[in-house]
Amino acid sequence: MLMTKTLDDIRLEIERATERRAELLHVLAEGHDAAAAVEHAEVEDGIARLWDEYRQARVRGRFGDRDQIIKRARLEERLERAA
Protein backbone atom coordinates (compact mmCIF):
# COMPACT_ATOMS: atom_id res chain seq x y z
CA MET A 1 0.00 0.00 0.00
CA LEU A 2 1.28 3.44 -0.97
CA MET A 3 1.70 5.71 2.03
CA THR A 4 0.70 9.29 1.40
CA LYS A 5 2.97 11.91 2.92
CA THR A 6 1.48 14.73 4.92
CA LEU A 7 1.90 18.36 3.92
CA ASP A 8 4.27 18.80 6.87
CA ASP A 9 6.39 15.84 5.71
CA ILE A 10 6.66 17.28 2.21
CA ARG A 11 7.41 20.78 3.53
CA LEU A 12 10.21 19.35 5.70
CA GLU A 13 11.71 17.57 2.68
CA ILE A 14 11.56 20.82 0.71
CA GLU A 15 13.36 22.65 3.52
CA ARG A 16 16.10 20.01 3.67
CA ALA A 17 16.54 20.02 -0.10
CA THR A 18 16.63 23.82 -0.14
CA GLU A 19 19.36 23.81 2.53
CA ARG A 20 21.36 21.28 0.50
CA ARG A 21 20.91 23.42 -2.61
CA ALA A 22 22.34 26.42 -0.72
CA GLU A 23 25.35 24.34 0.37
CA LEU A 24 25.95 23.23 -3.20
CA LEU A 25 25.67 26.78 -4.51
CA HIS A 26 28.41 27.84 -2.06
CA VAL A 27 30.63 25.02 -3.33
CA LEU A 28 29.94 25.99 -6.93
CA ALA A 29 30.62 29.67 -6.18
CA GLU A 30 34.15 28.72 -5.14
CA GLY A 31 34.84 27.16 -8.53
CA HIS A 32 33.61 24.51 -10.91
CA ASP A 33 33.02 21.11 -9.36
CA ALA A 34 31.47 18.59 -11.74
CA ALA A 35 30.09 16.36 -8.98
CA ALA A 36 28.53 19.32 -7.17
CA ALA A 37 27.03 20.57 -10.44
CA VAL A 38 25.40 17.19 -11.09
CA GLU A 39 24.11 16.98 -7.52
CA HIS A 40 22.79 20.55 -7.75
CA ALA A 41 20.80 19.66 -10.87
CA GLU A 42 19.40 16.58 -9.11
CA VAL A 43 18.45 18.63 -6.04
CA GLU A 44 16.73 21.23 -8.24
CA ASP A 45 14.71 18.48 -9.95
CA GLY A 46 13.87 17.00 -6.55
CA ILE A 47 12.65 20.34 -5.24
CA ALA A 48 10.42 20.80 -8.29
CA ARG A 49 8.95 17.30 -7.79
CA LEU A 50 8.37 17.98 -4.10
CA TRP A 51 6.51 21.23 -4.87
CA ASP A 52 4.33 19.33 -7.36
CA GLU A 53 3.67 16.68 -4.73
CA TYR A 54 2.86 19.40 -2.17
CA ARG A 55 0.34 21.06 -4.50
CA GLN A 56 -1.28 17.71 -5.30
CA ALA A 57 -1.54 16.85 -1.60
CA ARG A 58 -3.20 20.22 -0.89
CA VAL A 59 -5.75 19.60 -3.64
CA ARG A 60 -6.40 16.06 -2.36
CA GLY A 61 -6.88 17.42 1.14
CA ARG A 62 -9.31 20.04 -0.05
CA PHE A 63 -11.30 18.20 -2.71
CA GLY A 64 -10.57 14.49 -2.15
CA ASP A 65 -8.92 11.80 -4.20
CA ARG A 66 -8.89 12.52 -7.95
CA ASP A 67 -10.05 9.02 -8.92
CA GLN A 68 -13.00 9.22 -6.53
CA ILE A 69 -14.01 12.60 -7.92
CA ILE A 70 -13.94 11.22 -11.47
CA LYS A 71 -15.99 8.17 -10.44
CA ARG A 72 -18.63 10.39 -8.80
CA ALA A 73 -18.78 12.66 -11.85
CA ARG A 74 -19.24 9.70 -14.20
CA LEU A 75 -21.94 8.23 -11.97
CA GLU A 76 -23.79 11.57 -11.87
CA GLU A 77 -23.46 11.82 -15.64
CA ARG A 78 -24.98 8.35 -16.10
CA LEU A 79 -27.80 9.19 -13.70
CA GLU A 80 -28.58 12.39 -15.60
CA ARG A 81 -28.72 10.50 -18.91
CA ALA A 82 -30.97 7.84 -17.41
CA ALA A 83 -33.43 10.43 -16.04
C-alpha positions in Angstrom: 0.0 0.0 0.0 1.3 3.4 -1.0 1.7 5.7 2.0 0.7 9.3 1.4 3.0 11.9 2.9 1.5 14.7 4.9 1.9 18.4 3.9 4.3 18.8 6.9 6.4 15.8 5.7 6.7 17.3 2.2 7.4 20.8 3.5 10.2 19.3 5.7 11.7 17.6 2.7 11.6 20.8 0.7 13.4 22.7 3.5 16.1 20.0 3.7 16.5 20.0 -0.1 16.6 23.8 -0.1 19.4 23.8 2.5 21.4 21.3 0.5 20.9 23.4 -2.6 22.3 26.4 -0.7 25.4 24.3 0.4 26.0 23.2 -3.2 25.7 26.8 -4.5 28.4 27.8 -2.1 30.6 25.0 -3.3 29.9 26.0 -6.9 30.6 29.7 -6.2 34.2 28.7 -5.1 34.8 27.2 -8.5 33.6 24.5 -10.9 33.0 21.1 -9.4 31.5 18.6 -11.7 30.1 16.4 -9.0 28.5 19.3 -7.2 27.0 20.6 -10.4 25.4 17.2 -11.1 24.1 17.0 -7.5 22.8 20.6 -7.8 20.8 19.7 -10.9 19.4 16.6 -9.1 18.5 18.6 -6.0 16.7 21.2 -8.2 14.7 18.5 -9.9 13.9 17.0 -6.6 12.6 20.3 -5.2 10.4 20.8 -8.3 9.0 17.3 -7.8 8.4 18.0 -4.1 6.5 21.2 -4.9 4.3 19.3 -7.4 3.7 16.7 -4.7 2.9 19.4 -2.2 0.3 21.1 -4.5 -1.3 17.7 -5.3 -1.5 16.9 -1.6 -3.2 20.2 -0.9 -5.7 19.6 -3.6 -6.4 16.1 -2.4 -6.9 17.4 1.1 -9.3 20.0 0.0 -11.3 18.2 -2.7 -10.6 14.5 -2.1 -8.9 11.8 -4.2 -8.9 12.5 -7.9 -10.1 9.0 -8.9 -13.0 9.2 -6.5 -14.0 12.6 -7.9 -13.9 11.2 -11.5 -16.0 8.2 -10.4 -18.6 10.4 -8.8 -18.8 12.7 -11.8 -19.2 9.7 -14.2 -21.9 8.2 -12.0 -23.8 11.6 -11.9 -23.5 11.8 -15.6 -25.0 8.3 -16.1 -27.8 9.2 -13.7 -28.6 12.4 -15.6 -28.7 10.5 -18.9 -31.0 7.8 -17.4 -33.4 10.4 -16.0 
